[in-house]
Amino acid sequence: MPSFDVVSEVDMQELRNAVGQTRREVENRYDFKGSAANVEQSEAELTLFGDSEFQVDQVMDILTQKMAKRGIDVSCLESGKLEEGGGKARRTVTIRQGIDQDMGKKIIRLVKDSKLKVQASIQGEKVRITGKKRDDLQDVIALLRKAELDLPLQYDNFRD
């Protein structure tokens, strides 16, 4: 029976590359010379540094451009509050991965409401869609792409 998984993942190697490119551009830009502007990555968390809120926002813009060029969906970024003190500013940005229970239930509800002859089930941080016809599964993919979910989705493990 054909099936596929709906997942939300970020390629960590591409993210590391985007952070490295951002760091190099910040080091070379004239308007950042002599400032504390920088990006640091620890697993699925990025920390943006700067002398002011404006600089942190500029670093964020550079980072999102580099991520978009590398094929990473920037809607996976969850920006934290800006922390200012001592003439420095810092913002923590979290990389969202995986589909949580609430989003999984929302996806299942969308699929069931579409009246397509498929079954959907939550399996950890994935949603597995199973059906008898390949066309029904492709219709589900089209439905999920059209849906306004604020999480980047990928369709993985398509099997006949």
Kinemage of the C-alpha trace (Angstrom):
@kinemage 1
@onewidth
@group {chain A} dominant
@subgroup {mainchain}
@vectorlist {calphas} color= white
{ca met a 1} P 0.000 0.000 0.000
{ca pro a 2} L 1.528 3.369 -1.012
{ca ser a 3} L 2.516 5.761 1.763
{ca phe a 4} L 4.674 8.778 2.571
{ca asp a 5} L 5.744 10.764 5.618
{ca val a 6} L 5.131 14.442 6.266
{ca val a 7} L 8.128 15.850 8.152
{ca ser a 8} L 9.597 19.206 9.074
{ca glu a 9} L 13.384 19.009 9.028
{ca val a 10} L 16.278 21.355 8.420
{ca asp a 11} L 19.496 20.158 6.784
{ca met a 12} L 21.963 20.981 9.574
{ca gln a 13} L 24.980 20.898 7.232
{ca glu a 14} L 23.397 23.523 4.982
{ca leu a 15} L 22.536 25.563 8.082
{ca arg a 16} L 26.168 25.408 9.245
{ca asn a 17} L 27.261 26.542 5.778
{ca ala a 18} L 24.790 29.452 5.828
{ca val a 19} L 26.022 30.504 9.289
{ca gly a 20} L 29.630 30.342 8.075
{ca gln a 21} L 28.840 32.464 5.025
{ca thr a 22} L 27.009 34.974 7.229
{ca arg a 23} L 29.961 35.152 9.601
{ca arg a 24} L 32.383 35.801 6.714
{ca glu a 25} L 30.178 38.509 5.212
{ca val a 26} L 29.795 40.245 8.585
{ca glu a 27} L 33.595 40.198 9.049
{ca asn a 28} L 34.149 41.742 5.608
{ca arg a 29} L 31.424 44.395 5.547
{ca tyr a 30} L 32.579 47.941 6.079
{ca asp a 31} L 29.640 48.966 8.287
{ca phe a 32} L 30.452 46.139 10.749
{ca lys a 33} L 34.198 46.930 11.112
{ca gly a 34} L 35.203 47.137 14.763
{ca ser a 35} L 31.803 46.006 16.039
{ca ala a 36} L 30.725 42.940 17.978
{ca ala a 37} L 28.440 41.742 15.170
{ca asn a 38} L 28.600 37.954 14.871
{ca val a 39} L 26.571 34.723 14.636
{ca glu a 40} L 27.127 31.619 16.749
{ca gln a 41} L 25.466 28.227 16.353
{ca ser a 42} L 24.943 25.559 18.982
{ca glu a 43} L 22.923 22.621 17.620
{ca ala a 44} L 19.452 23.990 16.757
{ca glu a 45} L 19.975 27.431 18.280
{ca leu a 46} L 21.599 30.503 16.771
{ca thr a 47} L 22.753 33.543 18.714
{ca leu a 48} L 23.092 36.861 16.883
{ca phe a 49} L 25.341 39.538 18.408
{ca gly a 50} L 25.727 43.231 17.645
{ca asp a 51} L 26.339 46.642 19.159
{ca ser a 52} L 22.710 47.697 18.691
{ca glu a 53} L 19.307 46.355 17.725
{ca phe a 54} L 19.870 47.661 14.198
{ca gln a 55} L 23.060 45.618 13.798
{ca val a 56} L 21.397 42.461 15.111
{ca asp a 57} L 18.571 42.981 12.606
{ca gln a 58} L 21.136 43.448 9.814
{ca val a 59} L 22.876 40.197 10.777
{ca met a 60} L 19.470 38.477 10.777
{ca asp a 61} L 18.776 39.797 7.253
{ca ile a 62} L 22.122 38.490 6.004
{ca leu a 63} L 21.470 35.107 7.647
{ca thr a 64} L 18.012 34.731 6.099
{ca gln a 65} L 19.399 35.598 2.656
{ca lys a 66} L 22.151 32.986 2.981
{ca met a 67} L 19.666 30.374 4.224
{ca ala a 68} L 17.279 31.056 1.350
{ca lys a 69} L 20.111 30.722 -1.185
{ca arg a 70} L 21.012 27.347 0.331
{ca gly a 71} L 17.438 26.064 0.082
{ca ile a 72} L 16.517 26.284 3.762
{ca asp a 73} L 12.993 27.526 4.424
{ca val a 74} L 13.326 30.594 6.673
{ca ser a 75} L 9.916 29.990 8.249
{ca cys a 76} L 11.648 27.398 10.462
{ca leu a 77} L 13.273 30.279 12.371
{ca glu a 78} L 11.680 31.320 15.641
{ca ser a 79} L 13.147 34.613 16.750
{ca gly a 80} L 13.510 35.279 20.470
{ca lys a 81} L 13.461 38.533 22.382
{ca leu a 82} L 16.224 41.068 21.961
{ca glu a 83} L 18.469 41.378 25.017
{ca glu a 84} L 20.306 44.676 25.394
{ca gly a 85} L 22.818 45.688 28.022
{ca gly a 86} L 26.294 47.144 28.369
{ca gly a 87} L 26.226 48.673 24.887
{ca lys a 88} L 25.696 45.249 23.307
{ca ala a 89} L 22.633 43.527 21.892
{ca arg a 90} L 21.874 39.837 21.470
{ca arg a 91} L 19.035 37.768 20.032
{ca thr a 92} L 18.521 34.019 20.248
{ca val a 93} L 16.927 32.323 17.240
{ca thr a 94} L 15.613 28.762 17.538
{ca ile a 95} L 15.459 26.360 14.594
{ca arg a 96} L 12.108 24.535 14.676
{ca gln a 97} L 12.248 20.914 13.603
{ca gly a 98} L 9.754 18.102 13.821
{ca ile a 99} L 5.994 18.193 13.911
{ca asp a 100} L 4.577 18.572 17.412
{ca gln a 101} L 1.331 16.916 18.525
{ca asp a 102} L -0.866 19.973 17.921
{ca met a 103} L 0.435 20.507 14.389
{ca gly a 104} L 0.132 16.764 13.708
{ca lys a 105} L -3.519 16.832 14.762
{ca lys a 106} L -4.107 19.879 12.565
{ca ile a 107} L -2.583 18.075 9.553
{ca ile a 108} L -4.677 14.967 10.225
{ca arg a 109} L -7.823 17.108 10.513
{ca leu a 110} L -7.051 18.752 7.143
{ca val a 111} L -6.573 15.353 5.506
{ca lys a 112} L -9.756 13.882 6.992
{ca asp a 113} L -11.811 16.938 6.057
{ca ser a 114} L -10.670 16.615 2.438
{ca lys a 115} L -12.680 13.360 2.126
{ca leu a 116} L -9.808 11.642 0.296
{ca lys a 117} L -9.547 7.887 0.820
{ca val a 118} L -6.354 7.959 2.851
{ca gln a 119} L -5.387 7.284 6.448
{ca ala a 120} L -3.182 9.604 8.494
{ca ser a 121} L -1.383 8.782 11.729
{ca ile a 122} L 1.110 10.545 13.963
{ca gln a 123} L 4.381 8.661 14.384
{ca gly a 124} L 6.695 10.567 16.683
{ca glu a 125} L 7.617 13.797 14.928
{ca lys a 126} L 6.169 12.682 11.574
{ca val a 127} L 2.727 12.160 10.109
{ca arg a 128} L 2.375 9.047 7.954
{ca ile a 129} L -0.193 9.153 5.140
{ca thr a 130} L -1.306 5.823 3.658
{ca gly a 131} L -3.743 5.156 0.820
{ca lys a 132} L -4.598 2.658 -1.886
{ca lys a 133} L -3.978 4.979 -4.825
{ca arg a 134} L -0.901 6.983 -5.598
{ca asp a 135} L -3.073 9.793 -6.996
{ca asp a 136} L -4.812 10.214 -3.625
{ca leu a 137} L -1.423 10.633 -1.947
{ca gln a 138} L -0.397 13.237 -4.498
{ca asp a 139} L -3.671 15.071 -3.843
{ca val a 140} L -2.822 15.112 -0.126
{ca ile a 141} L 0.594 16.613 -0.887
{ca ala a 142} L -1.070 19.319 -3.020
{ca leu a 143} L -3.600 19.971 -0.233
{ca leu a 144} L -0.869 20.376 2.399
{ca arg a 145} L 1.158 22.681 0.149
{ca lys a 146} L -1.872 24.935 -0.292
{ca ala a 147} L -2.721 24.923 3.435
{ca glu a 148} L -1.474 27.893 5.429
{ca leu a 149} L 0.555 26.045 8.051
{ca asp a 150} L 3.280 28.163 9.644
{ca leu a 151} L 5.765 25.285 9.489
{ca pro a 152} L 7.860 24.233 6.490
{ca leu a 153} L 6.860 20.700 5.460
{ca gln a 154} L 8.740 18.114 3.431
{ca tyr a 155} L 7.329 14.918 1.976
{ca asp a 156} L 9.625 12.021 2.615
{ca asn a 157} L 9.815 8.274 2.209
{ca phe a 158} L 7.296 7.947 -0.662
{ca arg a 159} L 6.734 4.211 -1.199
{ca asp a 160} L 4.603 2.269 -3.654
